[in-house]
Amino acid sequence: MSKMIKRIVSGCLVICMLAALSSATTVFARMVAYGSEKAGYLVSTKQIRKKTNTYDDSSLNKAYKSYMTYGAKVWKDCGIMTMKRDKSSVNKVLAYNLKDTSVTAHAITTPNYATGHIESFKIEFNTRRLDKLPASFNKIVAAHEIGHTLGLLDLYEKRNKVQLMYGGVGPLADKPTAKDIKGAKYATRK
């Protein structure tokens, strides 16, 4: 009897592992990026398709709201997307204070797995880090994080230090470059 139970349990484990692997494969397939480090842009398959989006930054102080205003403006000036404040928006912009991290900010996107489109996003600024940095840098951080909400991914090769979407430490573009714009146009295509 115990051998029979072991076989049943082993069979169930194999089936569960196969199901998990097929699920992981499906998720991985949805995470394939377009572009390349060489191209100067990477686009997630989780893309936003709207030309106008809203965000709620009502919990932020005046300085952080100005960073978001700047970030939204530089993407609008490129003809990519218009972003408007709306307190009822599902897209949230928040601040937190965490000392044991080197992260200055991050964007989290929630995709619709059936369509691959971004349904909502959240941008979070780490005030512990950003409050020590100049406003000019923090505006760039906001523009960079908005780039993630479009479907753009971080770039890490040295050649891309001049791109807004560069994810490492170094000189950053203060607005989307031609390559950032090319990637964003791909990400927001219909």
C-alpha positions in Angstrom: 0.0 0.0 0.0 2.8 2.5 0.8 4.4 1.8 -2.6 1.2 2.6 -4.3 0.9 5.9 -2.4 4.5 6.8 -3.2 3.8 6.2 -6.9 0.6 8.3 -6.8 2.5 11.1 -5.0 5.4 10.9 -7.4 3.0 11.0 -10.4 1.2 14.0 -9.0 4.6 15.8 -8.5 5.6 15.1 -12.0 2.3 16.4 -13.3 2.6 19.6 -11.1 6.2 20.2 -12.3 5.2 19.8 -15.9 2.3 22.2 -15.4 4.6 24.7 -13.7 7.1 24.5 -16.5 4.5 25.0 -19.2 3.2 28.0 -17.2 6.7 29.5 -16.8 7.3 29.0 -20.5 4.1 30.8 -21.3 5.0 33.7 -19.0 8.6 33.8 -20.4 7.3 34.0 -24.0 5.2 37.0 -23.0 8.4 38.7 -21.6 10.4 38.6 -24.8 11.7 42.0 -25.6 12.0 43.8 -29.0 15.0 45.9 -29.9 18.4 45.3 -28.3 21.2 47.0 -26.4 22.8 47.5 -29.8 19.6 49.2 -31.1 19.6 51.5 -28.1 16.1 50.4 -26.9 14.4 47.4 -25.4 10.6 47.0 -25.4 8.7 44.6 -23.3 5.8 42.9 -24.8 3.8 44.4 -22.0 2.9 47.6 -24.0 0.6 50.4 -23.4 -1.5 51.3 -26.4 -3.3 54.5 -25.3 -2.1 57.9 -26.5 -3.5 59.5 -23.3 -3.1 58.1 -19.8 -3.9 59.4 -16.4 -2.0 59.1 -13.1 -2.8 59.9 -9.5 0.1 61.6 -7.7 -2.2 63.3 -5.1 -0.2 61.8 -2.2 3.1 63.4 -3.3 4.5 66.7 -2.1 4.9 69.6 -4.5 8.5 68.8 -5.5 7.7 65.2 -6.5 4.6 66.4 -8.4 6.9 68.8 -10.3 9.2 65.8 -11.2 6.2 64.0 -12.7 5.1 67.1 -14.5 8.5 67.3 -16.1 8.6 63.6 -17.0 5.1 63.7 -18.6 6.0 66.8 -20.5 9.1 65.4 -22.1 7.3 62.3 -23.4 4.4 64.5 -24.7 6.9 66.8 -26.4 8.2 63.7 -28.3 4.6 63.0 -29.6 4.6 59.7 -27.7 1.9 60.1 -25.1 -0.1 62.6 -23.1 -0.3 62.0 -19.4 -2.8 63.9 -17.2 -3.4 64.0 -13.5 -6.6 62.4 -12.3 -7.2 61.5 -8.6 -9.5 58.6 -9.7 -6.8 57.1 -11.9 -5.8 53.4 -11.4 -2.2 54.5 -12.2 -0.6 55.5 -8.9 2.5 57.6 -8.2 3.7 57.2 -4.7 6.7 57.9 -2.4 8.3 55.7 0.2 11.3 56.0 2.5 13.6 52.9 2.5 17.2 53.2 3.6 18.6 49.8 2.9 18.5 50.0 -0.9 20.2 51.7 -3.7 16.9 52.0 -5.6 15.9 55.6 -6.3 12.6 54.8 -7.9 10.8 52.0 -9.7 7.8 51.4 -12.0 5.6 48.4 -11.7 3.3 47.6 -14.6 0.3 45.3 -14.5 -0.3 43.6 -17.9 -3.4 42.0 -19.3 -1.9 38.6 -20.1 -4.5 38.0 -22.8 -3.6 41.1 -24.8 -0.1 41.9 -23.6 -1.1 45.5 -23.0 -0.3 47.3 -19.8 -3.6 47.8 -17.9 -2.2 49.9 -15.0 1.1 51.1 -13.5 2.6 52.3 -10.3 5.6 54.5 -9.9 7.3 54.7 -6.5 10.0 57.2 -5.6 12.4 56.5 -2.7 12.5 59.8 -0.9 15.4 58.6 1.3 17.6 58.6 -1.8 16.0 61.2 -4.0 15.8 64.0 -1.3 19.6 64.0 -1.3 19.8 64.5 -5.0 19.3 67.7 -7.2 15.9 68.4 -8.6 17.3 68.2 -12.1 18.3 64.6 -11.5 15.0 63.7 -10.0 13.1 65.0 -13.0 15.2 62.7 -15.2 14.3 59.8 -12.8 10.6 60.6 -13.3 10.9 60.7 -17.1 12.9 57.4 -17.0 10.2 55.7 -14.8 7.4 57.0 -17.2 9.4 55.3 -20.0 8.8 52.0 -18.2 5.1 52.6 -18.1 5.2 52.8 -21.9 6.8 49.3 -22.1 10.5 50.4 -22.3 13.0 48.3 -20.4 16.3 49.4 -18.8 19.5 49.4 -20.8 22.8 48.5 -19.2 25.6 48.4 -21.8 28.1 51.2 -21.6 27.2 52.4 -25.1 23.7 53.3 -23.8 24.8 55.6 -21.0 23.5 58.5 -23.2 19.9 57.1 -23.4 17.2 58.1 -21.0 16.4 54.4 -20.4 19.9 53.6 -19.2 19.4 51.8 -15.9 22.9 52.1 -14.4 24.9 54.9 -12.8 26.3 57.5 -15.2 25.4 60.5 -17.2 21.8 60.4 -18.2 19.8 62.1 -21.0 17.5 64.8 -19.6 14.8 63.8 -22.0 14.1 60.9 -24.4 16.8 60.5 -27.1 16.1 59.5 -30.7 16.6 55.8 -29.7 14.3 56.1 -26.7 11.7 57.7 -28.9 12.0 54.9 -31.5 11.5 52.3 -28.8 8.5 54.2 -27.4 6.9 54.5 -30.8 7.3 50.7 -31.2 5.8 50.1 -27.8 2.8 52.4 -28.3 2.0 51.3 -31.9 -1.5 50.2 -32.6 
